[in-house]
Amino acid sequence: MNPRRLFALALALGGAGTLANSQIKAFTLPEMVREADGAVFGEIVSQKVFRVDHPVDGPELFFTTLTIQGRSVYDGAPLLVDVTFHGGFLDEKQGVHNSEAPSADDVKIGNKVVAFYKWTQDMGGDVSANALVAAHGGLFRTVDGLADPVVLGRGQGYAIARNVKLAQLDQAVRDLRK
């Protein structure tokens, strides 16, 4: 095989390997509940971005932590929880976009959300935190309905594919946890 064809084949195989490694796992609601340590319905009351420079994992690792005040979707108990994900900006020049992070509109202070989270000993850079399950796929905005908040579905492949009343989601999650 001539060197050009060998090089083209190597590039194609390398690209295919990259695509295979970057696929995102789709979650059903039962899978999300099994994966998560907890789920919260509440209001985002604060947001903090921080940077970690790590000797092994590298410099300039950025994380965002949301503080959500509300109640557990699992048992209804009052809950104040910090949930962390990769990415974020300290200011206009310091930070990093992460394609798997929730959108800026999704994480505004004052938004009411449902978030599924799981304790992670090392998110990178020795950061231990309640990580948002499935990155942006574990956070769902809500809107006020006539009698009950409505959780906005995110489409096929997400744990909550269609809009659903919060009370129905609560019941479905409790049934799954039995």
C-alpha positions as CSV (number, residue, x, y, z in Angstrom):
1,M,0.0,0.0,0.0
2,N,1.4,3.4,-0.9
3,P,2.2,5.8,2.0
4,R,-0.6,8.3,1.1
5,R,-3.3,5.5,1.3
6,L,-1.8,4.2,4.5
7,F,-1.9,7.7,6.1
8,A,-5.5,8.2,4.9
9,L,-6.5,4.8,6.4
10,A,-4.8,5.7,9.7
11,L,-6.6,9.0,9.8
12,A,-10.0,7.3,9.1
13,L,-9.5,4.7,11.7
14,G,-8.3,7.3,14.3
15,G,-11.4,9.4,13.6
16,A,-13.7,6.4,13.9
17,G,-12.1,5.6,17.2
18,T,-12.7,9.1,18.4
19,L,-16.3,9.0,17.4
20,A,-16.8,5.7,19.2
21,N,-15.4,7.0,22.4
22,S,-17.4,10.3,22.4
23,Q,-20.8,8.7,22.1
24,I,-23.3,9.8,24.8
25,K,-25.3,7.2,26.7
26,A,-29.0,7.6,26.4
27,F,-30.9,7.1,29.7
28,T,-34.4,5.9,30.3
29,L,-36.0,7.0,33.5
30,P,-35.5,3.6,35.2
31,E,-31.8,3.8,34.3
32,M,-31.5,7.3,35.5
33,V,-33.0,6.4,38.9
34,R,-30.7,3.4,39.2
35,E,-27.7,5.5,38.4
36,A,-28.5,8.5,40.7
37,D,-28.0,8.7,44.4
38,G,-30.7,11.4,44.6
39,A,-32.9,13.8,42.7
40,V,-34.1,17.2,43.7
41,F,-36.9,19.5,42.7
42,G,-36.2,23.0,43.6
43,E,-34.9,26.5,42.8
44,I,-31.3,27.2,41.8
45,V,-30.3,29.7,44.6
46,S,-26.6,30.0,43.7
47,Q,-24.0,29.2,41.2
48,K,-20.2,29.0,41.7
49,V,-17.5,28.3,39.1
50,F,-14.1,27.3,40.2
51,R,-10.8,26.3,38.7
52,V,-8.5,23.5,39.6
53,D,-4.9,23.1,38.4
54,H,-3.9,19.5,38.9
55,P,-0.4,17.9,38.6
56,V,-1.8,14.8,36.9
57,D,-5.1,15.8,35.3
58,G,-3.8,19.1,34.0
59,P,-4.2,22.8,34.5
60,E,-7.3,24.8,34.0
61,L,-10.0,22.4,34.9
62,F,-13.2,24.4,35.4
63,F,-16.3,23.2,37.3
64,T,-19.7,24.7,38.1
65,T,-21.6,24.0,41.2
66,L,-25.3,24.8,41.5
67,T,-27.0,25.0,44.9
68,I,-30.5,23.8,44.6
69,Q,-33.0,24.4,47.4
70,G,-36.3,22.4,47.4
71,R,-37.2,18.8,48.1
72,S,-36.1,15.3,47.3
73,V,-38.0,13.7,44.4
74,Y,-37.3,10.4,46.1
75,D,-39.1,11.0,49.4
76,G,-40.4,14.6,49.5
77,A,-38.0,15.6,52.3
78,P,-36.7,19.2,52.3
79,L,-33.3,19.4,50.6
80,L,-30.5,21.8,50.0
81,V,-27.9,20.2,47.7
82,D,-24.9,21.2,45.7
83,V,-24.7,19.6,42.2
84,T,-21.6,20.0,40.1
85,F,-20.7,19.6,36.4
86,H,-17.7,20.2,34.1
87,G,-17.2,23.6,32.5
88,G,-18.0,27.1,33.3
89,F,-16.5,30.6,33.3
90,L,-15.0,32.7,36.1
91,D,-15.1,35.7,33.8
92,E,-15.1,36.5,30.1
93,K,-11.6,35.2,29.6
94,Q,-11.1,32.4,32.2
95,G,-13.2,29.3,31.7
96,V,-14.1,26.6,29.3
97,H,-17.2,25.6,27.3
98,N,-18.2,22.0,27.7
99,S,-20.6,20.5,25.2
100,E,-22.0,18.3,27.8
101,A,-22.7,21.1,30.3
102,P,-26.3,22.4,30.7
103,S,-27.0,25.5,28.8
104,A,-26.6,28.9,30.5
105,D,-30.4,29.4,30.2
106,D,-31.0,26.1,32.1
107,V,-28.8,27.0,35.1
108,K,-29.8,30.6,35.8
109,I,-30.3,31.5,39.4
110,G,-34.1,31.4,40.1
111,N,-34.8,28.6,37.7
112,K,-36.8,25.7,39.1
113,V,-35.4,22.4,38.0
114,V,-35.3,18.7,38.6
115,A,-31.7,17.4,38.9
116,F,-30.5,13.9,39.2
117,Y,-27.1,13.6,40.9
118,K,-24.5,11.0,42.1
119,W,-21.6,11.3,44.5
120,T,-18.4,11.1,42.6
121,Q,-15.1,10.8,44.5
122,D,-13.0,12.2,41.6
123,M,-14.6,14.2,38.8
124,G,-11.1,15.1,37.7
125,G,-8.5,17.2,39.5
126,D,-9.4,15.4,42.8
127,V,-12.7,17.2,42.9
128,S,-15.3,15.2,44.9
129,A,-18.9,16.3,44.5
130,N,-22.5,15.4,43.7
131,A,-22.0,15.2,39.9
132,L,-25.0,15.9,37.7
133,V,-25.9,12.4,36.2
134,A,-25.4,12.3,32.4
135,A,-24.1,15.9,32.4
136,H,-26.8,18.1,30.8
137,G,-29.0,15.0,30.5
138,G,-29.6,15.0,34.3
139,L,-31.1,18.5,34.6
140,F,-34.7,19.3,33.6
141,R,-36.3,22.7,33.7
142,T,-39.8,23.1,35.0
143,V,-42.6,25.6,34.4
144,D,-45.6,26.4,36.5
145,G,-48.7,24.5,35.3
146,L,-52.3,25.2,36.2
147,A,-52.3,23.0,39.3
148,D,-48.8,21.5,39.3
149,P,-45.4,22.3,38.0
150,V,-44.5,20.6,34.7
151,V,-41.1,19.1,34.0
152,L,-40.0,19.8,30.5
153,G,-39.1,16.7,28.6
154,R,-35.9,16.8,26.5
155,G,-36.8,14.3,23.7
156,Q,-35.9,10.7,22.9
157,G,-32.8,9.4,24.6
158,Y,-33.3,11.5,27.8
159,A,-34.7,10.1,31.0
160,I,-37.7,12.4,30.7
161,A,-38.6,12.5,27.0
162,R,-41.9,14.3,27.1
163,N,-43.4,17.0,29.3
164,V,-44.8,15.5,32.5
165,K,-46.5,16.9,35.6
166,L,-44.1,16.9,38.5
167,A,-46.6,14.8,40.6
168,Q,-46.5,12.1,37.9
169,L,-42.7,12.2,37.8
170,D,-42.6,11.9,41.6
171,Q,-44.9,8.9,41.6
172,A,-42.9,7.2,38.7
173,V,-39.6,7.7,40.6
174,R,-41.0,6.4,43.9
175,D,-42.4,3.3,42.1
176,L,-39.0,2.7,40.5
177,R,-37.2,2.9,43.8
178,K,-39.4,0.3,45.4
